[in-house]
Amino acid sequence: MKNSAPHEGHRARMRTRFRETGLVGFHPHEILEMLLFYAIPRKDTNVIAHKLLDEFGSLEHVFAASPEALRRVPGMTENAAMMLSFLRAVYLSFEAEPQTAVLLDSGQQAGEYFLRLYRFEQREIVRLAVLDDNLILKQCIRLAEGHPSAAALSARQVEEAASAGAGSLLILAHNHPNGSAKPSDVDISTTRILAAALKEHGIALMDHIIIGGGEYCSLRECGAFLGIS
């Protein structure tokens, strides 16, 4: 019990600091340290927090890590690894909830929206934003898992999703979990094929947003839509 007293005093001071200021002034290792208080009650979680950041490079990458990878860090427990993974899942569930009155009338607006949606996502996911005539988001649909090649993602599939969302203005999005937001030749060719095919059915593909490396790329702004609309 005597050995735990210094830790308890430190933890009490950290809690008081948070109650008074929120996370203002907290460093990444202090945020992790305090979170781990509740899963690792009798260890110096400051040391473990530093090890996590040394291993994964940033607070965001710690939350993106799998429970198995987190568990391999010295000092981490099964409960601590599951808690961090659970917090990530809670965050993603909030981001995935339907949003209303979100204006997506530019590459920047769409890029920032999808950056939030794809944060911590480790799998390649294709999503489709359905907009009303004023470019306000009506629905964001999870369309497929994997790369959106023209062979795997047909215009009919996109058209059916647009009908389900009751809109004819669309923004396609996918992520590069382990790469940059730079579009590949396949990304560009798929975008052009889909945009042309959908146009024949009175549906406008307004943009294709790629997320990667904490950045976004608007394919409309980079010229992939030239000659389509």
C-alpha positions as CSV (number, residue, x, y, z in Angstrom):
1,M,0.0,0.0,0.0
2,K,2.9,2.4,0.8
3,N,4.2,2.0,-2.8
4,S,0.9,3.0,-4.3
5,A,0.5,6.2,-2.3
6,P,2.7,8.4,-4.5
7,H,0.8,7.2,-7.6
8,E,-2.6,7.9,-5.9
9,G,-1.5,11.5,-5.0
10,H,-0.3,12.1,-8.6
11,R,-3.5,10.6,-10.0
12,A,-5.6,12.9,-7.8
13,R,-3.7,15.9,-9.0
14,M,-4.3,14.9,-12.6
15,R,-8.0,14.5,-12.1
16,T,-8.2,17.9,-10.4
17,R,-6.3,19.4,-13.3
18,F,-8.7,17.9,-15.8
19,R,-11.8,19.0,-13.8
20,E,-10.5,22.6,-13.7
21,T,-9.2,23.0,-17.3
22,G,-10.4,20.0,-19.4
23,L,-7.6,18.8,-21.7
24,V,-6.1,22.3,-22.1
25,G,-2.4,22.0,-21.7
26,F,-2.4,18.2,-21.5
27,H,0.4,16.5,-23.6
28,P,-0.4,13.3,-25.5
29,H,1.4,11.1,-23.0
30,E,-0.6,12.7,-20.2
31,I,-3.9,12.0,-21.9
32,L,-2.9,8.4,-22.3
33,E,-1.6,8.2,-18.8
34,M,-4.9,9.4,-17.3
35,L,-7.0,7.1,-19.5
36,L,-4.9,4.2,-18.3
37,F,-5.6,5.1,-14.7
38,Y,-8.9,3.3,-15.0
39,A,-7.6,0.1,-16.6
40,I,-4.3,-0.3,-14.8
41,P,-4.9,0.7,-11.2
42,R,-1.6,0.0,-9.5
43,K,1.2,0.8,-12.0
44,D,2.9,3.9,-13.2
45,T,0.9,4.6,-16.3
46,N,3.1,7.5,-17.3
47,V,5.8,5.1,-18.2
48,I,3.4,2.9,-20.2
49,A,2.0,6.0,-22.0
50,H,5.5,6.9,-23.2
51,K,6.1,3.4,-24.4
52,L,2.9,3.4,-26.4
53,L,3.8,6.7,-28.1
54,D,7.3,5.5,-28.7
55,E,5.9,2.3,-30.4
56,F,3.1,3.9,-32.5
57,G,4.4,7.5,-33.0
58,S,1.3,9.5,-32.1
59,L,-1.8,9.5,-30.0
60,E,-3.9,9.0,-33.1
61,H,-1.9,5.9,-34.1
62,V,-2.2,4.5,-30.6
63,F,-6.0,4.6,-30.9
64,A,-5.8,3.2,-34.4
65,A,-3.7,0.2,-33.2
66,S,-5.3,-3.2,-32.8
67,P,-5.8,-4.7,-29.3
68,E,-3.2,-7.3,-30.2
69,A,-0.6,-4.7,-31.1
70,L,-1.4,-2.6,-28.0
71,R,-1.1,-5.7,-25.7
72,R,2.5,-6.3,-26.9
73,V,3.6,-3.0,-25.4
74,P,5.3,-3.7,-22.0
75,G,3.0,-2.9,-19.1
76,M,-0.2,-3.0,-21.1
77,T,-2.9,-5.4,-19.9
78,E,-5.8,-7.0,-21.8
79,N,-8.2,-4.6,-20.1
80,A,-6.2,-1.6,-21.0
81,A,-5.9,-2.7,-24.7
82,M,-9.6,-3.3,-24.9
83,M,-10.4,0.0,-23.3
84,L,-8.5,2.0,-25.9
85,S,-10.0,0.0,-28.7
86,F,-13.5,0.5,-27.2
87,L,-12.9,4.3,-27.0
88,R,-12.0,4.3,-30.7
89,A,-15.1,2.3,-31.6
90,V,-17.3,4.8,-29.6
91,Y,-15.7,7.7,-31.5
92,L,-16.3,6.0,-34.8
93,S,-19.9,5.2,-33.9
94,F,-20.6,8.9,-33.2
95,E,-18.9,9.9,-36.5
96,A,-21.0,7.3,-38.4
97,E,-24.3,8.6,-37.1
98,P,-26.5,10.3,-39.7
99,Q,-25.8,14.0,-39.8
100,T,-28.1,16.7,-41.2
101,A,-27.5,20.2,-42.5
102,V,-23.9,19.4,-43.5
103,L,-23.0,21.5,-46.5
104,L,-20.7,19.7,-49.0
105,D,-20.4,22.3,-51.7
106,S,-16.6,22.2,-52.3
107,G,-13.7,19.8,-52.2
108,Q,-12.6,21.3,-49.0
109,Q,-16.0,20.8,-47.2
110,A,-16.2,17.2,-48.5
111,G,-12.6,16.5,-47.7
112,E,-12.9,17.7,-44.1
113,Y,-16.2,15.7,-43.6
114,F,-14.6,12.5,-44.8
115,L,-11.4,13.1,-42.9
116,R,-13.4,12.9,-39.7
117,L,-15.4,9.9,-40.9
118,Y,-12.3,7.9,-41.8
119,R,-10.2,8.8,-38.7
120,F,-8.8,5.6,-37.1
121,E,-10.2,3.4,-40.0
122,Q,-7.7,0.6,-40.7
123,R,-9.7,-1.0,-43.6
124,E,-10.3,0.3,-47.1
125,I,-13.9,1.4,-47.1
126,V,-15.9,3.0,-49.9
127,R,-18.6,5.4,-48.9
128,L,-21.2,7.4,-50.8
129,A,-22.6,10.8,-49.7
130,V,-26.1,11.5,-51.1
131,L,-26.9,15.2,-51.4
132,D,-30.0,17.2,-52.0
133,D,-30.3,19.9,-54.6
134,N,-28.6,22.5,-52.3
135,L,-25.6,20.2,-51.8
136,I,-26.7,19.4,-48.2
137,L,-25.9,15.9,-47.0
138,K,-29.0,13.7,-46.8
139,Q,-27.3,10.3,-46.1
140,C,-23.8,8.8,-46.1
141,I,-23.9,5.1,-47.2
142,R,-21.2,2.5,-46.6
143,L,-21.0,1.1,-50.1
144,A,-18.3,-1.5,-50.1
145,E,-15.1,-2.7,-48.5
146,G,-11.9,-2.7,-50.6
147,H,-10.6,-0.6,-53.4
148,P,-13.3,1.0,-55.6
149,S,-12.1,-0.4,-59.0
150,A,-14.4,-0.1,-62.0
151,A,-14.7,-3.9,-62.0
152,A,-15.8,-4.1,-58.4
153,L,-17.9,-1.0,-58.2
154,S,-20.6,-0.7,-60.9
155,A,-22.6,2.3,-61.9
156,R,-25.7,0.3,-61.2
157,Q,-24.6,-0.4,-57.6
158,V,-24.0,3.3,-57.1
159,E,-27.3,4.2,-58.8
160,E,-29.2,1.8,-56.5
161,A,-27.5,3.4,-53.4
162,A,-28.4,6.8,-54.7
163,S,-32.1,5.7,-55.1
164,A,-32.1,4.3,-51.6
165,G,-30.8,7.7,-50.3
166,A,-33.4,9.6,-52.5
167,G,-30.9,11.8,-54.2
168,S,-29.2,12.3,-57.5
169,L,-26.1,14.3,-56.4
170,L,-23.4,12.1,-55.1
171,I,-19.9,12.3,-53.7
172,L,-17.8,9.1,-53.6
173,A,-15.1,8.5,-51.1
174,H,-12.6,5.9,-50.1
175,N,-9.4,5.7,-48.0
176,H,-5.9,4.5,-48.4
177,P,-5.3,3.2,-44.8
178,N,-1.5,2.7,-45.3
179,G,-0.8,5.3,-47.9
180,S,-1.1,8.8,-49.0
181,A,-4.2,10.6,-50.4
182,K,-2.5,10.7,-53.9
183,P,-4.9,9.2,-56.4
184,S,-3.7,6.2,-58.4
185,D,-4.4,5.7,-62.1
186,V,-7.1,3.2,-61.1
187,D,-8.7,5.8,-58.9
188,I,-8.9,8.3,-61.7
189,S,-10.1,5.9,-64.4
190,T,-12.8,4.5,-62.1
191,T,-14.0,8.0,-61.3
192,R,-14.2,8.9,-64.9
193,I,-16.0,5.7,-65.9
194,L,-18.6,6.0,-63.0
195,A,-19.2,9.7,-63.6
196,A,-19.9,9.2,-67.3
197,A,-22.1,6.1,-66.7
198,L,-24.1,7.8,-64.0
199,K,-24.6,11.0,-66.1
200,E,-26.5,8.9,-68.6
201,H,-29.0,8.1,-65.8
202,G,-29.4,11.7,-64.7
203,I,-27.2,11.2,-61.6
204,A,-24.3,13.6,-61.0
205,L,-21.1,12.4,-59.4
206,M,-20.0,15.7,-57.9
207,D,-16.6,14.5,-56.5
208,H,-14.5,11.6,-55.4
209,I,-12.6,12.2,-52.2
210,I,-9.6,10.1,-51.2
211,I,-8.3,10.0,-47.6
212,G,-4.8,9.0,-46.7
213,G,-2.0,10.0,-44.4
214,G,-4.3,12.4,-42.5
215,E,-5.0,14.3,-45.7
216,Y,-7.6,14.4,-48.5
217,C,-7.6,14.7,-52.2
218,S,-10.5,16.0,-54.2
219,L,-10.4,14.3,-57.7
220,R,-12.6,17.0,-59.2
221,E,-10.1,19.7,-58.1
222,C,-7.2,17.7,-59.4
223,G,-8.8,17.4,-62.9
224,A,-10.1,13.8,-63.0
225,F,-13.5,15.0,-64.1
226,L,-12.3,16.9,-67.2
227,G,-14.6,16.1,-70.1
228,I,-17.2,14.5,-67.9
229,S,-19.2,17.5,-66.7
